[in-house]
Amino acid sequence: MTSLAGRNVLITGGASGIGRLIALKTAARGGNPVLWDISAENLDRVLQELRELTQRPAHGYICDVSDHHAVYRVAAQVKQDVGPIHILVNNAGVVTGKRLLDATDEQIQRTIAVNTMALFWTSRAFLPDMTAANAGHVVTIASAAGIVGVPGLADYCASKWAAVGFDESLRRELRQTSPGIKTTVVCPYFIDTGMFHGVKSRSSWLLPILKEESVAEKIVRAILADRPRLVMPWLPSTVPLLRILPVRVFDAIVDLLGVSNAMDTFVGRNPKPPSP
């Protein structure tokens, strides 16, 4: 079991959405959340929430996790201010929500930089202390889009498939070198945080749009239980078995579930106003 009491929990993208809720829930269980975000306004607001909840100082830093120089610089500051990080939650993520030929080169590069490359920079920054202590926990917030490809999410799916592979490789490395360090990969379906505003689910029973409060609670419980993998809901966990079927049959099943059209009504967090 991973304990939260007195533990420093660094959460990237911690000033909004799932990151904010994980921060509040870990703080309520005695943890010491350390937030990274690129929004100073959101960061200040969540830090105030944490102070009111815990009556303790709260720590937050502006950091663009896609910039490895920034990650290493801010990580050094965190260690000086707070001490070693015991639990790293790689939560920061972005989505373009465009088909491959509609997205710009810069948008694709940004998706990979934030959703994938940042996992390497943050882990390289904080794993040495965990390794020295042979204790710690690395949490990777991936996606069900890291299990099955979705039209309109080519860059996002690629970044999350990489995140799933990153976690699996890291888990197996740590089993050999530092078995006291645990890992958890989280693969949720679409969550109602606003990031995927407008997406639709054909089957609210099999593939519901997830509630962010419930998702955050399950993530914290997975950390406490040292659970290596959390897939929400259960259905995407069956995809590896379905891949033994012929491709056309696999695609037909995915189409039937409505996954292939889920992004047709995507709006996103910051929709553009309609043209006059």
N, C-alpha and C positions, 0 to 999 in steps of 0.2 A: 504493500500500500504506500502511496505517496502522500505525505503529510503536507498540509498547507500552512499550518501554524508556524509563524515566524519565518516563513520562507519568502525569499525575494522572487517574484514572478514577473518576468518581463514580457509584455504583450505588445507586439507590433500592430499598428493600426488600432491602437487601444482607445481612441477618443470617439469612436462612433460604432454603431451596429453591434455585431457579435463581440468585438473587442471590448467595447465599453461594458457590456453585460458580464463578460468573463471577469473583468476587473472588479466590478461590484460584488460578484459572487465569490471570488477568491478572497476579497477583503472581508466579507461577512464571515468567512470561515477562518479568519486569523492570518491570512496571507498578506504580504506587502507588495501590492501591484506597482510595477514600474512601467509607465506608459510611454510608447514612442508613437508619434504621429506627425503628419506634415501640416496639420491645421492647428495653429496656435489658439484660435477661438474655441474650437471643440475641446482641445486639450485642457484649457483653463476651466471650462465648464465641468468636465468629468473629474478633474482634480478637486474641484470644490465639492462635488458630490461625494467623493471618497473621504474628504476631510469631515464632512458632516456625518457620514456613516460611521466612521471609525474613531473620530476624535484624535486622529494621529496625523503626522505630516504625510503628504502625498508627493510622489515623485513623477515628473513627466518631462519629456525631452522632445524637441523638434528633430526629426531625423528622416531623411529620404532613404529608405532601405535599398533603393536601387543603386545607390552610390556607395561602393565599398569603402571609399575613403571616409565618407561620413559615418558609416556604420562603425568602423574601427575607432574613429575619433570619439564618437558619442559613447561607445561601449567602454572606452577607457575612463570617460568622465563618470559613467554610471558606477563602475567598480570603485572609483575614488569616493563618490558620494554615498553610495548605498552598500557596497560590498559585493561579493560574488553573487551571480544569478543562479538560483537553484532550479527554476523551471522556466524554460523558454517557450513561449507560445508564438509561433510564426503565423500570424493572422492577417497581416496586411495583404490586400489584394485589389486588383482593378479589373474591369471588364469593358471591352470595346463594344461588343454586341453587334458586330457587323460581319457580313460575309467576307470571305477572303479578299476578293477583288475590290470591295468597297472600303476596307480599312486602309489607312495610310501606313507607310513604312514605320513612321514614328510611333503610331498607336500600337503596332505589332511589337516593336522593340520595347515599348514601355510595359506591355503586358508580360512579356518574358522576363524583363528586368525586375519587376516588382513581385510577380507570382512565383518565379523560379529562382533567378539568380540571387535574390535576397536571402533565400534559405541557406545558401552557401556562406554568404558573408556573415550573417548573424550567428550561425552555428560555429564557424571558425573563430568568431570573436569570443564566444562564451564556453565552448566545449573544453578548452584546455583546463579551466578551473574545475569543471565537472570531472574531467578525467583524472586530475590530480587527487580529487576526493573520492573517486569511484562512486559518485552519487550525482543524481540530477535527473531531469526529465526534459525531453525535447518534443514539442507538440507541433505537428504540421497540419494546418487547416487547408486541406485539399478540396475535393469536390467530387460529387457523382460524375461530373464532367471529366474527371480523371479516370473514369471506368468505361464510359461509353461516349463516342463522339456525337456532337449535336450540330446540325446546320446553323450557321450564324455565330458559331463559337470556336472556329478553327484555332485561333491564337490562344483563347482561354483554355480550351480542352488540351491543347499541346502543353501549355504551362502547367496544368493540373495533373496531366499524365506524368510529366516530369517530376512533380512534387510527390506523387505516389511512389515513383521509382526511387527518388531521393530518400524518402523515409525507409523504404524496404532495404536499400543498400546500407543506410546508416545503422538501422537496427541490427543488421547482421554483422557489420563491422564492430559495433559496440559489444555484441555478444562475445566476440573474440578478445577485445582489448579492455573493455570497461563494463563488465556485466552488471554493475550496480546502477548504470545509467539506463533509464527507460525511455521508450519512444511511443508516441501515439499519433496515428494518422486519422484525420477526420474527413469523411466523404459525405457531405450532405447534399440533398437535392436542392432545388431553388428555395431560398429563404426570403421571408417578407421584410428584409431590412431596407428596401428601396434600391439596392444595388441592381436587382433584377426586376424592378417595377415594370409591370405590364405583361410578364410572361404568364402563360396559361397552362393548366394541367387538364388533360382530357379525363383523367380518373383521379378524383380527390381521395379515393379510398386507397388505391395502389400507390399513387405518386402525388401526395398532397403537397401544396406549397407550405413549407415548414414555418412555424412560428419561432421568431428569434429568441424569445424567452425560453422556450422549451429546448431549443438547440443549445443555447449557452449552458443551461443546467446539465444537459446530458454530457457536454464536453467536460465540464468541471468534474462530474461524477466519473467519467472515463479516466481523467487524470488521477483522481483519488484511488481508483481501482487498478492503476497501471495497465489499463486496457490497451493493447497494441493497435487495435483498429476499431473505428466507430463509423458505421455506414447508416445513414438515415434518409428515408425509411429503409426497411429490410430488402425491398425488391432489387435495387442496384447490386446488392451483394451476390445475386444469382447470375449476373452477366458473364463472369468467367466460365460458368458451366454452359451457358447458351452459345458460347463461341465454338463449341465442338460441332454445332450445326452448320450446314452450308451457309455461305454469306447471304444469299438471297433470302433464306428462311430467317436468319438472324435479323436482317434489315426489315423484313415484314413484321416481325414481332415488335421491334422498336417503333416502327410506324404505327402499329395498332395501338400501342400505349400512348401515342401522341407526342413522344419525345422529339420527333423530327419536325414538328410544327410549333414547339413550345415557344420559340423565339420570334414567331411571326408578328406578335403584338408587343414585342419588347419596347420599352420606353427608356428605362434606366433611371438613375438617380437625379440627373440634371437634364431633363428633356428641353429641347429647343422650342421656343414659341412657334406656333404655326405661322407660315408665310402669309402675308396679306393677300 
